[in-house]
Amino acid sequence: MRKRRMKWNVLALCMAAILIVTMLPTQVLTKAETINGKVEIKPISYDIGENAFNYQITTSEENAYIAYYVYNLHEYNYTRDELFNLAKETTEQKDQQVEVKVSGKALEQLYVALISAEGDLICSHVYDSTFYARLLRDDAESIEYVNGTLDDVSAEVKNGKIIVKDSSNQSGEGSIYAFTHRMNGGEYLGGAHTYFTDGEAQADISDCISESGEYLFKYFIVKNGVVTTKVNTVIYNYTKPTAKLDPVNISTVKWKKGILTIPGVDQNSQLMGKLIEARMYRSNDNEQWLRGNGRGAWLGNQDIELDLNDYIKDYKYYKVGIVVKSNDIDNYLNSDEVFTDIYDTTSSSEEVDNTLKDVLVQAGVDSVDKADADTLNKIYNEADETKKAEIAKALRDGLKETDTATLRTAMQTNSDTRATVEAIEKMSGITVANDVSEDVKAYIDTANIKVLGAALNADDGVSNVGLKITKEADVATLDSKYKNAIPLGITLTNVSTAASGLAVPVTITIPVPRGIDISKLVILHMNADGTVNENFSNGNGYSYDLNSRTITFTVTHFSTFIFAEADDTSTTPENPTTPENPTTPENPTTPGSSVTNPTTTAEPAQSQATETDKAASATAETVTSSPKTGDNGSMAVIWVLFAGCAITAFCYAKKRVRR
């Protein structure tokens, strides 16, 4: 079958992110909290220079003392028993009042336990200490700011944008963090990466606004990673318009094998120059749908082609919801969301299975009902040595003949297909060894590197393939939003098509490089010319195993892979204008993602998801029909951010109904 090489063909990709879900029950800690009325915990001060909080923990219980342990959720998924033991082992003084300094970086956790004189647990709790969540909550005014200077700041809100001006009058890169109460009682918290000109910047907050009424926003500014203002407030009076944008003509949209194609629009169309949001929905039963990852592009007169295969993993069914975003919510609303047909990924695994059954018959093997790993191993093991070689070659050729995109989807979504590929790889007799340079070993644990499919791409006549990993030179042109970048050259030896295009996709499992915060990790898969071919983030290209701290991703060619932390997603113009003759670049860069700015997710139609993913791996919420407000009390904190249409703005991060 003829292979198809997928391209990024969009005007601008502006949405990609990571959903972060803490598995242990946590709660916002900005005022005095108690554990069963026995222990009081409150933040006393915020250290600007160190981005850390000083907490005071007090108990009046007799014959008991306070123990605590500070850790980051992504270092290890501790059980409560493990945390209890760690707290007992590491708490030096058995006091009834202690002060603890806890970093405000993302997913920093404070475990507090009250322990009896006999060493038994009386009560305990885990608190999240992320700085912007602490500073924006109620009663945070009592927190003292120390070790830094603060600017005065003012703001106004109009047309769905918060526009801030600080007294420094300095230009530069930073973030605006905002929190708002809504009329229906909901609360929304988020941060927007932006750029300041003479101390002024703006962030799109339109997705925090729905019905007409008065909105109170609390906000503060971070520049170069440092908090520069105290929390301030601004009022926005909003009148909801009746007009809304037209949706895209869904009958003309194509959704096939993970590729979304949206036709260009007429120059005089209302949609010309508008931003669309294409959001993935996934399901295993075609009834309960998980709403998750979003990607955006500007509508122009040329077709938009979005390769969404990075989002396709582990679920059977996928569809895309498309919304045209308004850049003027005072006058017209976003369009209604329209949906593509459903992509049944089981068709990909079935196509692979049918191809393998056909090649078995061509190799003189009796027909079989299913070419799964068990069946193939049975046929192979029962054959004589000559026949084994014929069967192994036929199966290997069958995989090579399968459409690469189809095979990649099947490998990403179907464990049976992965097992089949592994079985055929073993039959090939070609060994695979890791060839990791010494300077790379300083970053990754080579013992946990695994690869699937490499041997099936070996050149004719070779008996071994190497997974070669080298430390590459730093990329001078890398966007400044990426931090702690580690460029690794990953390729296959004895595979001539490793860079140009593999016949069989290869799945790599590799430890998270040391020094990289997994909650901010993105992987930039580069082209030979230094542009980004693919951008993998958690759930959007790679999956993360919390216990082994390994990441797994599937590729169809090899080159340099940059492992980095991203503090924001994409950058879009502050004042976008309708392009006169919009064109679609061949290989636009895919935006990064951020720990504080996780994946784009909508409001759940039910109070909680029907499926719980591992921490740092979940990327969606359950929806059935139209979204509505939901709450699950003190559930694990779910941060959700959204890339806006005027600038890179992230507005959804947490939702809670006040009681």
C-alpha positions as CSV (number, residue, x, y, z in Angstrom):
1,M,0.0,0.0,0.0
2,R,1.2,3.5,-0.7
3,K,2.5,5.3,2.3
4,R,1.4,8.7,3.3
5,R,3.7,11.2,5.0
6,M,1.8,13.5,7.3
7,K,2.6,17.2,7.4
8,W,1.7,20.1,9.7
9,N,-0.2,22.4,7.4
10,V,-1.8,25.2,9.5
11,L,-1.6,28.9,9.7
12,A,-0.7,28.9,13.4
13,L,-1.0,26.2,16.0
14,C,-1.8,27.9,19.2
15,M,-3.1,25.3,21.7
16,A,-1.2,22.5,23.4
17,A,-0.9,21.7,27.0
18,I,-0.6,19.2,29.9
19,L,-3.3,18.3,32.4
20,I,-2.1,17.9,35.9
21,V,-4.2,15.8,38.4
22,T,-3.0,15.3,41.9
23,M,-4.0,11.9,43.1
24,L,-3.9,12.6,46.8
25,P,-6.7,14.7,48.2
26,T,-5.5,18.3,48.4
27,Q,-7.0,21.6,49.2
28,V,-6.1,25.3,48.7
29,L,-4.1,26.6,51.6
30,T,-4.3,30.4,51.9
31,K,-5.9,30.9,55.2
32,A,-5.9,29.0,58.5
33,E,-7.1,25.4,57.8
34,T,-7.5,22.6,60.3
35,I,-7.2,18.8,60.2
36,N,-10.1,17.4,62.1
37,G,-10.1,20.5,64.3
38,K,-6.9,19.3,65.8
39,V,-4.1,20.9,63.7
40,E,-4.1,24.5,62.3
41,I,-2.0,25.3,59.2
42,K,-1.7,28.8,57.8
43,P,0.6,30.6,55.5
44,I,2.5,33.4,57.2
45,S,4.6,34.9,54.4
46,Y,5.6,34.5,50.8
47,D,9.3,34.8,49.9
48,I,9.4,36.6,46.6
49,G,13.0,35.8,45.9
50,E,12.8,32.1,46.7
51,N,9.2,31.6,45.5
52,A,8.4,29.9,48.7
53,F,5.8,30.1,51.5
54,N,6.4,30.0,55.2
55,Y,3.7,27.9,56.9
56,Q,2.9,27.8,60.6
57,I,1.5,24.5,61.9
58,T,0.1,24.4,65.4
59,T,-1.8,21.9,67.6
60,S,-3.1,22.2,71.1
61,E,-3.5,18.4,71.5
62,E,-1.7,17.0,74.5
63,N,0.7,14.1,74.2
64,A,1.0,14.6,70.5
65,Y,3.4,16.3,68.1
66,I,3.5,17.6,64.5
67,A,5.4,15.8,61.8
68,Y,5.6,16.9,58.2
69,Y,7.2,16.0,54.8
70,V,7.7,18.3,51.8
71,Y,7.9,16.7,48.3
72,N,7.0,17.2,44.7
73,L,4.2,15.0,43.4
74,H,6.2,14.0,40.3
75,E,9.2,12.8,42.3
76,Y,7.2,9.8,43.5
77,N,3.6,8.8,43.9
78,Y,3.8,8.2,47.7
79,T,1.1,6.3,49.5
80,R,-0.2,7.7,52.8
81,D,1.7,5.1,54.7
82,E,4.9,6.0,53.0
83,L,4.3,9.7,53.7
84,F,3.6,9.0,57.4
85,N,6.8,7.0,57.8
86,L,8.8,9.7,55.9
87,A,7.4,12.4,58.1
88,K,8.2,10.5,61.3
89,E,11.8,9.8,60.1
90,T,12.6,13.3,58.9
91,T,10.9,15.5,61.5
92,E,13.7,16.2,64.0
93,Q,11.8,18.0,66.8
94,K,8.6,16.7,68.3
95,D,6.9,20.1,68.7
96,Q,3.4,21.3,68.9
97,Q,4.2,24.3,66.8
98,V,6.5,24.4,63.7
99,E,7.2,26.6,60.8
100,V,7.9,25.1,57.4
101,K,9.2,26.6,54.2
102,V,7.6,25.1,51.1
103,S,8.5,26.0,47.5
104,G,5.7,27.6,45.5
105,K,6.6,25.7,42.3
106,A,4.0,23.5,40.7
107,L,2.9,20.3,42.4
108,E,4.9,21.1,45.6
109,Q,3.2,19.2,48.4
110,L,3.1,19.6,52.1
111,Y,2.2,16.5,54.1
112,V,1.2,17.2,57.7
113,A,0.5,14.6,60.4
114,L,-0.4,14.7,64.0
115,I,1.3,11.8,65.8
116,S,0.7,10.5,69.3
117,A,3.4,10.2,71.9
118,E,3.3,6.4,71.2
119,G,4.1,7.1,67.5
120,D,0.6,6.4,66.1
121,L,-1.1,8.5,63.5
122,I,-3.9,10.7,64.8
123,C,-4.8,12.6,61.6
124,S,-3.1,13.9,58.5
125,H,-3.6,15.8,55.3
126,V,-1.7,16.8,52.1
127,Y,-1.7,20.4,50.8
128,D,-0.8,21.7,47.4
129,S,1.5,24.8,47.6
130,T,1.5,26.2,44.0
131,F,2.2,29.9,44.4
132,Y,-0.4,31.5,42.2
133,A,-3.2,29.4,43.8
134,R,-2.1,30.5,47.2
135,L,-1.8,34.2,46.5
136,L,-5.1,34.6,44.7
137,R,-7.4,32.8,47.2
138,D,-9.6,34.4,49.8
139,D,-7.9,35.9,52.9
140,A,-4.5,35.8,51.1
141,E,-4.2,39.5,52.0
142,S,-2.8,38.4,55.4
143,I,0.2,36.8,53.8
144,E,3.3,39.0,54.1
145,Y,5.5,39.5,51.0
146,V,9.2,39.4,51.9
147,N,12.6,39.4,50.1
148,G,11.7,41.5,47.1
149,T,10.2,44.7,45.9
150,L,6.8,45.2,44.4
151,D,5.4,47.5,41.7
152,D,2.1,49.3,41.8
153,V,-0.3,48.1,39.2
154,S,-3.6,49.1,37.7
155,A,-6.0,47.3,35.3
156,E,-9.1,47.5,33.2
157,V,-11.2,44.8,31.6
158,K,-12.9,45.3,28.3
159,N,-14.0,43.1,25.5
160,G,-12.9,39.9,27.3
161,K,-9.4,41.1,27.9
162,I,-7.7,42.2,31.1
163,I,-5.2,45.0,30.4
164,V,-2.6,45.7,33.1
165,K,-0.2,48.5,33.6
166,D,2.6,48.4,36.2
167,S,4.6,51.3,37.6
168,S,8.0,49.9,36.4
169,N,7.2,50.9,32.8
170,Q,9.6,48.1,31.8
171,S,9.1,45.9,28.7
172,G,9.7,42.2,28.8
173,E,8.3,38.7,29.1
174,G,6.0,37.7,31.9
175,S,2.6,36.3,33.0
176,I,-0.7,37.7,34.3
177,Y,-2.4,35.5,36.9
178,A,-6.1,36.1,37.4
179,F,-8.9,34.8,39.5
180,T,-12.6,35.6,39.1
181,H,-15.9,34.9,40.9
182,R,-18.8,34.3,38.5
183,M,-22.5,35.1,39.1
184,N,-23.4,31.4,39.2
185,G,-20.9,30.9,42.1
186,G,-18.2,29.3,40.0
187,E,-14.6,30.3,40.4
188,Y,-11.9,30.3,37.7
189,L,-8.2,30.6,38.2
190,G,-5.5,30.8,35.6
191,G,-2.4,32.4,34.2
192,A,-1.5,33.9,30.8
193,H,1.9,34.1,29.4
194,T,2.3,37.5,27.7
195,Y,4.7,40.3,26.8
196,F,4.9,43.7,28.4
197,T,5.5,46.9,26.5
198,D,6.4,49.9,28.7
199,G,4.9,48.0,31.6
200,E,1.6,47.2,29.9
201,A,0.3,43.9,28.7
202,Q,-3.1,42.2,28.2
203,A,-4.5,38.7,28.5
204,D,-7.6,37.2,26.9
205,I,-10.0,36.1,29.6
206,S,-13.1,35.7,27.4
207,D,-13.5,32.0,28.3
208,C,-13.9,33.0,32.0
209,I,-17.0,35.0,31.0
210,S,-20.4,33.7,30.1
211,E,-23.5,35.4,31.3
212,S,-24.2,39.1,31.6
213,G,-23.3,40.6,35.0
214,E,-20.5,41.9,37.2
215,Y,-17.2,40.0,37.4
216,L,-14.6,40.7,40.0
217,F,-11.1,39.8,38.9
218,K,-8.2,39.4,41.3
219,Y,-4.8,39.6,39.5
220,F,-1.0,39.9,39.9
221,I,2.0,39.9,37.6
222,V,5.1,37.7,37.3
223,K,8.1,38.9,35.3
224,N,11.1,36.7,34.6
225,G,9.8,34.2,37.1
226,V,9.5,36.8,39.9
227,V,6.3,38.1,41.5
228,T,6.3,41.9,40.9
229,T,2.9,43.0,42.3
230,K,0.6,42.3,45.1
231,V,-2.8,41.0,44.3
232,N,-5.2,43.7,43.1
233,T,-8.8,43.7,41.9
234,V,-10.8,45.1,39.0
235,I,-14.5,45.0,38.1
236,Y,-15.8,44.0,34.7
237,N,-19.5,44.7,33.8
238,Y,-20.4,42.4,30.9
239,T,-23.5,42.5,28.7
240,K,-23.8,39.3,26.7
241,P,-24.7,39.9,23.0
242,T,-27.2,37.9,21.1
243,A,-25.2,37.5,17.9
244,K,-22.7,34.7,17.5
245,L,-20.2,33.7,14.8
246,D,-21.2,31.2,12.2
247,P,-19.8,27.7,12.7
248,V,-17.6,26.1,10.1
249,N,-19.5,24.1,7.5
250,I,-18.9,20.7,9.1
251,S,-20.1,18.9,6.0
252,T,-17.0,20.0,4.2
253,V,-14.6,19.1,7.0
254,K,-12.7,15.8,6.6
255,W,-11.7,13.7,9.6
256,K,-9.8,10.6,8.5
257,K,-7.1,8.5,10.2
258,G,-6.3,11.3,12.7
259,I,-6.0,14.0,10.0
260,L,-8.4,16.9,10.3
261,T,-8.8,19.0,7.1
262,I,-10.8,22.2,7.1
263,P,-11.4,23.9,3.8
264,G,-10.3,27.5,3.3
265,V,-12.9,30.2,3.4
266,D,-13.9,32.9,1.0
267,Q,-12.1,36.2,1.3
268,N,-15.4,38.0,2.2
269,S,-16.5,35.3,4.7
270,Q,-17.3,36.3,8.2
271,L,-14.9,33.5,9.2
272,M,-11.9,34.9,7.3
273,G,-9.0,35.4,9.7
274,K,-10.8,34.0,12.7
275,L,-9.2,31.5,15.1
276,I,-10.8,28.0,15.3
277,E,-10.4,25.6,18.2
278,A,-10.3,21.9,17.2
279,R,-10.7,19.8,20.3
280,M,-10.4,16.1,20.6
281,Y,-13.1,13.9,22.2
282,R,-12.4,10.2,22.9
283,S,-14.4,7.2,24.1
284,N,-14.2,3.5,24.5
285,D,-17.9,2.8,24.3
286,N,-19.1,5.5,21.9
287,E,-21.4,6.9,24.6
288,Q,-19.3,8.4,27.4
289,W,-17.0,10.9,25.8
290,L,-13.9,12.5,27.4
291,R,-13.2,16.0,26.2
292,G,-9.6,16.9,26.1
293,N,-6.8,18.3,24.0
294,G,-7.3,21.3,21.8
295,R,-5.3,22.8,18.9
296,G,-6.0,26.0,17.0
297,A,-5.4,27.6,13.6
298,W,-6.4,30.7,11.8
299,L,-8.9,30.4,9.0
300,G,-7.7,31.6,5.7
301,N,-8.3,31.0,2.0
302,Q,-6.2,27.8,2.0
303,D,-7.1,24.5,3.5
304,I,-6.0,23.8,7.1
305,E,-4.7,20.3,7.8
306,L,-4.1,19.3,11.4
307,D,-2.4,16.1,12.2
308,L,-4.0,15.0,15.5
309,N,-2.4,11.6,15.7
310,D,-0.4,12.8,18.7
311,Y,-3.6,12.9,20.6
312,I,-4.7,9.4,19.6
313,K,-3.7,6.8,22.2
314,D,-5.4,4.0,24.1
315,Y,-9.0,4.8,23.2
316,K,-11.1,3.3,20.5
317,Y,-13.2,6.2,19.2
318,Y,-12.3,9.8,18.4
319,K,-14.1,12.8,17.1
320,V,-13.3,16.5,16.9
321,G,-15.4,19.4,18.1
322,I,-14.7,22.7,16.2
323,V,-15.5,26.2,17.5
324,V,-14.9,29.5,15.8
325,K,-13.5,31.8,18.5
326,S,-14.7,35.4,18.8
327,N,-12.2,38.2,19.3
328,D,-14.9,40.6,20.3
329,I,-17.2,39.0,22.9
330,D,-18.9,42.4,23.5
331,N,-20.5,42.2,20.1
332,Y,-20.7,38.5,19.2
333,L,-20.1,35.1,20.8
334,N,-18.1,32.1,19.8
335,S,-19.8,29.9,17.3
336,D,-21.7,26.7,18.3
337,E,-19.5,23.7,18.5
338,V,-19.9,21.3,15.6
339,F,-18.6,17.8,15.4
340,T,-16.9,15.6,12.9
341,D,-17.8,12.0,12.2
342,I,-16.4,9.4,14.6
343,Y,-13.0,7.9,13.8
344,D,-13.1,4.3,14.9
345,T,-9.4,3.4,15.5
346,T,-10.3,-0.3,15.7
347,S,-10.4,-0.1,12.0
348,S,-6.6,0.6,12.0
349,S,-5.9,-2.5,14.1
350,E,-8.3,-4.5,11.9
351,E,-6.5,-3.3,8.8
352,V,-3.2,-4.5,10.3
353,D,-4.7,-7.8,11.3
354,N,-6.2,-8.3,7.8
355,T,-2.9,-7.5,6.1
356,L,-1.1,-10.1,8.2
357,K,-3.7,-12.7,7.6
358,D,-3.3,-12.2,3.9
359,V,0.5,-12.5,3.9
360,L,0.2,-15.7,6.0
361,V,-2.0,-17.2,3.3
362,Q,0.5,-16.0,0.6
363,A,3.2,-17.7,2.6
364,G,1.3,-21.0,2.4
365,V,-0.1,-20.9,5.9
366,D,-3.7,-22.0,6.4
367,S,-6.1,-19.0,7.0
368,V,-6.6,-17.9,10.6
369,D,-9.4,-15.9,12.2
370,K,-7.1,-13.4,13.9
371,A,-3.4,-12.7,13.4
372,D,-2.8,-11.9,17.1
373,A,0.5,-12.5,18.9
374,D,-0.6,-15.9,20.3
375,T,-1.7,-17.2,16.9
376,L,1.4,-16.0,15.2
377,N,3.7,-17.5,17.8
378,K,1.9,-20.8,17.6
379,I,2.2,-20.9,13.8
380,Y,5.8,-19.9,13.9
381,N,6.8,-22.3,16.7
382,E,5.2,-25.3,14.9
383,A,6.9,-24.7,11.6
384,D,10.2,-26.2,10.5
385,E,13.3,-24.0,10.3
386,T,12.9,-23.2,6.6
387,K,9.2,-22.3,7.0
388,K,10.0,-20.2,10.1
389,A,12.2,-18.0,8.0
390,E,9.5,-17.6,5.3
391,I,6.8,-16.8,7.9
392,A,9.0,-14.2,9.7
393,K,9.8,-12.5,6.4
394,A,6.2,-12.5,5.2
395,L,5.0,-11.0,8.5
396,R,7.7,-8.4,8.5
397,D,6.9,-7.4,4.9
398,G,3.2,-7.3,5.8
399,L,3.9,-4.6,8.4
400,K,6.1,-2.7,6.0
401,E,3.3,-2.8,3.4
402,T,0.7,-1.4,5.9
403,D,0.0,2.3,5.7
404,T,2.4,3.9,8.2
405,A,-0.2,6.3,9.7
406,T,-2.6,3.3,10.1
407,L,0.1,1.2,11.8
408,R,1.1,4.1,14.0
409,T,-2.5,4.6,15.2
410,A,-2.9,0.9,15.8
411,M,0.3,0.7,17.8
412,Q,-0.7,3.7,19.9
413,T,-4.3,2.6,20.6
414,N,-4.3,-1.2,20.7
415,S,-2.3,-3.3,23.0
416,D,-2.9,-6.4,20.8
417,T,-1.3,-4.7,17.9
418,R,1.7,-3.8,20.1
419,A,2.0,-7.4,21.2
420,T,1.8,-8.5,17.5
421,V,4.6,-6.2,16.5
422,E,6.7,-7.4,19.4
423,A,6.1,-11.0,18.4
424,I,7.1,-10.4,14.7
425,E,10.1,-8.5,15.8
426,K,11.3,-11.4,17.9
427,M,10.8,-13.8,14.9
428,S,13.1,-11.6,12.8
429,G,16.1,-12.7,14.8
430,I,17.5,-9.2,14.6
431,T,18.9,-8.0,17.9
432,V,18.4,-4.5,19.2
433,A,21.0,-2.9,21.5
434,N,21.1,0.5,23.1
435,D,24.1,2.6,22.1
436,V,24.1,5.6,24.6
437,S,27.0,8.0,24.7
438,E,28.7,8.7,28.1
439,D,27.5,12.3,28.2
440,V,23.9,11.2,27.8
441,K,24.2,8.8,30.8
442,A,24.5,11.9,33.0
443,Y,20.9,12.7,32.1
444,I,19.1,9.4,31.7
445,D,19.1,5.9,33.3
446,T,20.0,3.7,30.4
447,A,18.7,0.5,32.1
448,N,15.1,1.7,31.6
449,I,15.3,2.5,27.8
450,K,13.1,0.2,25.7
451,V,12.3,0.2,22.0
452,L,9.6,-1.5,19.9
453,G,9.7,-1.9,16.1
454,A,13.3,-1.0,15.6
455,A,14.4,-4.4,14.3
456,L,11.6,-4.4,11.7
457,N,13.2,-1.4,10.0
458,A,16.6,-3.0,9.6
459,D,18.3,-2.9,6.2
460,D,18.4,-6.2,4.3
461,G,21.2,-8.5,5.4
462,V,21.9,-7.0,8.8
463,S,21.6,-8.9,12.1
464,N,21.5,-6.1,14.6
465,V,20.1,-2.7,15.1
466,G,21.2,-0.1,17.5
467,L,19.2,2.6,19.2
468,K,21.8,5.4,19.3
469,I,21.4,8.3,21.6
470,T,23.9,11.2,21.7
471,K,24.1,14.6,23.3
472,E,23.6,17.2,20.6
473,A,24.7,20.9,20.6
474,D,22.4,23.4,22.1
475,V,19.9,24.9,19.6
476,A,20.7,28.7,19.4
477,T,17.3,29.5,17.8
478,L,15.2,27.7,20.4
479,D,12.3,29.9,21.7
480,S,13.1,31.5,25.0
481,K,9.9,30.0,26.5
482,Y,11.7,26.6,26.7
483,K,14.0,26.1,29.7
484,N,16.5,23.5,30.7
485,A,16.6,22.2,27.2
486,I,18.5,18.9,26.6
487,P,18.9,18.1,22.9
488,L,19.4,14.4,22.2
489,G,20.1,12.9,18.9
490,I,18.1,9.7,18.7
491,T,18.4,7.4,15.7
492,L,18.7,3.8,14.6
493,T,21.9,2.3,13.2
494,N,21.7,-0.1,10.3
495,V,18.4,1.5,9.3
496,S,18.9,3.7,6.2
497,T,15.4,5.2,6.4
498,A,15.7,6.3,10.1
499,A,15.7,10.0,9.2
500,S,13.7,10.0,6.0
501,G,10.8,7.8,7.1
502,L,10.4,4.4,8.8
503,A,8.5,1.5,7.3
504,V,7.4,0.4,10.7
505,P,6.8,3.1,13.4
506,V,9.0,2.8,16.4
507,T,7.9,3.2,20.0
508,I,10.5,4.4,22.5
509,T,10.3,4.3,26.3
510,I,12.9,6.4,28.0
511,P,13.4,7.9,31.5
512,V,12.6,11.6,32.0
513,P,16.0,13.3,31.7
514,R,17.4,14.4,35.1
515,G,16.9,18.1,35.7
516,I,13.7,18.2,33.8
517,D,10.4,18.8,35.6
518,I,8.1,16.2,34.2
519,S,5.1,18.4,34.8
520,K,6.5,20.9,32.3
521,L,8.2,18.5,29.9
522,V,7.7,18.9,26.2
523,I,9.6,17.0,23.5
524,L,10.4,18.9,20.3
525,H,11.0,16.5,17.4
526,M,13.1,18.6,15.0
527,N,13.4,18.6,11.3
528,A,16.9,18.6,9.7
529,D,16.6,22.4,9.0
530,G,16.0,23.1,12.7
531,T,12.3,23.6,12.5
532,V,9.9,21.7,14.8
533,N,8.2,18.7,13.1
534,E,6.3,17.4,16.1
535,N,5.7,18.7,19.6
536,F,5.0,16.1,22.2
537,S,3.4,16.9,25.5
538,N,1.9,14.7,28.2
539,G,-1.1,12.9,26.6
540,N,-0.4,14.7,23.4
541,G,2.3,12.5,21.9
542,Y,3.8,10.9,24.9
543,S,2.5,9.1,27.9
544,Y,4.1,9.2,31.3
545,D,4.5,6.4,33.8
546,L,4.5,8.0,37.3
547,N,6.1,5.0,39.1
548,S,9.0,4.4,36.7
549,R,9.3,8.0,35.7
550,T,9.5,7.0,32.0
551,I,7.9,8.5,29.0
552,T,6.7,6.6,25.9
553,F,6.2,8.0,22.4
554,T,5.9,6.6,18.8
555,V,7.7,8.1,15.8
556,T,7.9,7.5,12.1
557,H,11.3,9.1,11.6
558,F,14.3,10.0,13.8
559,S,16.3,13.2,14.3
560,T,17.1,15.5,17.2
561,F,14.7,15.4,20.1
562,I,14.8,18.4,22.5
563,F,13.6,17.6,26.0
564,A,12.7,20.8,27.7
565,E,10.5,22.6,30.1
566,A,7.8,24.9,28.7
567,D,6.4,27.7,30.8
568,D,3.7,28.6,28.3
569,T,2.0,27.2,25.3
570,S,1.8,29.3,22.1
571,T,2.2,32.9,21.1
572,T,-0.4,34.6,19.0
573,P,-0.5,38.2,18.0
574,E,-1.8,40.7,20.5
575,N,-3.8,42.5,17.9
576,P,-4.6,39.9,15.2
577,T,-5.8,41.2,11.9
578,T,-7.5,39.5,9.1
579,P,-4.8,38.4,6.7
580,E,-5.2,39.7,3.2
581,N,-4.1,36.5,1.6
582,P,-3.6,34.0,4.3
583,T,-1.3,31.1,3.5
584,T,-0.5,27.9,5.3
585,P,3.1,27.3,6.2
586,E,4.5,23.9,5.4
587,N,6.0,23.1,8.8
588,P,4.8,25.6,11.4
589,T,6.2,25.0,14.9
590,T,3.9,23.4,17.4
591,P,3.5,25.3,20.6
592,G,4.9,24.0,23.9
593,S,3.1,23.5,27.1
594,S,3.3,24.2,30.8
595,V,2.8,22.7,34.2
596,T,0.8,25.7,35.3
597,N,-1.0,25.9,32.0
598,P,-2.3,22.4,31.5
599,T,-4.4,20.9,28.7
600,T,-7.4,22.6,27.2
601,T,-10.5,21.0,28.8
602,A,-14.1,22.1,29.0
603,E,-16.6,21.9,31.8
604,P,-17.8,18.4,32.6
605,A,-21.3,17.4,31.9
606,Q,-21.1,15.1,34.9
607,S,-19.7,15.8,38.4
608,Q,-16.6,13.8,37.7
609,A,-14.9,11.7,35.1
610,T,-15.9,8.1,34.7
611,E,-12.3,7.1,34.3
612,T,-9.3,8.0,36.4
613,D,-6.0,8.2,34.7
614,K,-2.6,8.2,36.5
615,A,-1.3,11.4,37.8
616,A,0.1,13.6,35.1
617,S,-1.4,11.3,32.5
618,A,-5.1,12.2,32.6
619,T,-6.1,14.7,29.9
620,A,-9.9,15.0,29.7
621,E,-13.2,15.2,31.4
622,T,-16.3,13.2,30.8
623,V,-19.0,14.8,28.7
624,T,-22.2,13.4,27.3
625,S,-24.1,16.2,25.6
626,S,-24.1,19.9,26.4
627,P,-21.6,21.0,29.1
628,K,-22.9,22.3,32.4
629,T,-21.5,23.3,35.7
630,G,-20.1,20.4,37.9
631,D,-18.2,20.1,41.2
632,N,-16.7,17.3,43.2
633,G,-15.9,19.1,46.5
634,S,-12.4,18.5,47.6
635,M,-11.4,16.3,44.7
636,A,-7.8,16.4,43.5
637,V,-6.9,19.7,42.0
638,I,-7.3,19.8,38.2
639,W,-5.6,22.7,36.5
640,V,-6.9,23.5,33.1
641,L,-5.8,26.4,30.9
642,F,-6.9,27.6,27.5
643,A,-4.9,29.3,24.8
644,G,-6.8,32.5,23.8
645,C,-7.3,34.1,20.5
646,A,-5.8,37.6,20.9
647,I,-2.7,36.6,22.8
648,T,-1.5,33.4,24.5
649,A,-3.9,33.4,27.4
650,F,-4.9,30.6,29.7
651,C,-8.1,31.2,31.5
652,Y,-9.4,27.9,32.8
653,A,-7.4,26.2,35.4
654,K,-9.6,25.3,38.3
655,K,-13.3,25.2,38.8
656,R,-15.2,25.0,42.0
657,V,-18.7,25.9,43.1
658,R,-18.9,28.0,46.2
659,R,-21.1,26.7,49.0
